[in-house]
Amino acid sequence: QAVVPVLELAESLDYKRRLSQIYTIIGTYNYMVEENFPDALKNLEVALSISAESDDMVSTLFSNFWSAIVRSVNCEFEKADTHLTRALEINLAANSHWGVSIIKSNLSYFIYFFKGRVDESYQISGEALQGANESGDIFSKAMASVCHGIACYGCGFFEKASMHLTEGCGFCDKIRLVVFHGLAHFFMGEAYFETGDLQKAEENYREAIDIFEHNRIIPSWKNVSKSAIAKMKVIKQDTRVDLEAMVGYADINKARIWDGWIRRNIGEILLNSGDQRLDEAEGWINKAIEADSTNGTLFNLGKNYALYAELCNRKGDRDN
């Protein structure tokens, strides 16, 4: 509502540069607060069109950047890659080292990581981190530290992941980069979970939830974190898990990039809830496999099949 009078004024003045930026802001709000992907993409398409007409590089940069983020979370990776490539070209032309670092960081996470191209994710996030350190810019350092930490997690370098993510959290906290701050804590939770440090894993999942709830952003990421805590509770033989709530999170999830992840967590909850629930676990793991196969989220798909292999071992033990 606060933006509407500004938008109307910019339209009456035919102020194309500001119009593009306003539509980018509205589209970003549609995504981050409402998770309304159709409206987000519609407004970002308007922003892109206006920026092309005005030939304003700043407007073109931001409309392409946010279009890429929204399309990647909606699992439109090829289109997202095109938008980020355009944003990278603009930063390279401007010789902006910190700008190049930011785009490489986001390419690393939003494209390569989820597509399962973990070697490329590791390489380009390493380049982003080097560029950020050379520039001395804390904003690019925050993003690069977090994205390189996530890439390390994807490669199975869990201790290294925790180190970079911890550093990223420090930078994010200083400049209130809340999205990446929450993301860093979530993946620290994942890294600590993989190494068996369940207490630190839970602490970080809760930190992620607190950040997303306090800032009222990205409810899907918050719900994935809640499902991760539930998964961990069952492994610790804590029976106080509201499975119905977890299923509800899967049903209302709007961010396709997390479809398989949250379903896999439900599958793992059931897998560790006793032999009598193995068939239910298989159903949810298959739902995760189907979602990630459809969405092209191949990193998640690999983890789904690993969990399915564990299920088969459990079933073999039960049948024997």
PyMOL commands that set and color helices and strands:
alter all, ss='L'
color gray80, all
select helices_A, chain A and resi 4-12+16-34+37-54+57-73+77-93+97-113+118-135+138-155+158-175+178-195+198-215+219-235+243-252+256-271+275-295+298-319
alter helices_A, ss='H'
color red, helices_A
deselect
rebuild
show_as cartoon
